[in-house]
Amino acid sequence: MTGTTPEYGAGFCCDCGRTTVAGRILGHVDQSSGPGYTVILCPNCDLKPPKSRVRPYGRALA
């Protein structure tokens, strides 16, 4: 969706593992057994560039 405001919530950052109260919600993971969880990115990790998905020697991940 374009033009929407991102949602914010509290929890553990999926990148660094720190607890945050103002993290950006990236999505929700549903599990077949037990409750699902929310994937959150903290403000510090949100400012970093995304990790590259390229393997050493220039081979891209499929």
N, C-alpha and C positions, 0 to 999 in steps of 0.2 A: 504494500500500500504506500502510495506516495502522499506527502502532505499531512501525515499524521504525527502526533507528538509521541515520543517514546514513553513507555511506562517505567516507573521506578519502584523498587521494593527493597526489603531488607533480607539479608542472608549471607551465604558464603560466595566469594568470587570464584568463578570457574577457572580463572587463569592463575591467580596467585594464592587462593585459598584463604584469604583474610576475610574477617567478618565486616560487612558494610551495612549501613542503614540507608544509603542513597545510591544503590546500585541500579544499573539499567537492566531491565528484564530482556533477555535474548529469546527465551522460549520456555516451553513446559515439556517435561518428559513424563509420559504415562507409562506405568508399569503394569504388567498383568497380575502380579502378586504384590500387594501392599500399595501404599499411597505413592503417587508420583511426586516430582519435585520441580522447582523452578530454577532455570539456569540464569544466573545473574553475573554481571560484569561490573566491578567496582570502578569509581571515577578515575583512579590512577591508571588502571589497566585500559580503560576506555580511551585514554589519550595516546597510548602507545600504538604504533602501526601494527596491523595484523601480521601474524606469523606467516612466513613463506611456506608454501606447500611443495617446495622443490627439494628433492633428495640431492645428496652430494654428487658431483660430476654432471649436474644439469639434467638428471633424469626426473621428469615430473611424475607425481603420483597420479594413478589412474582414477 
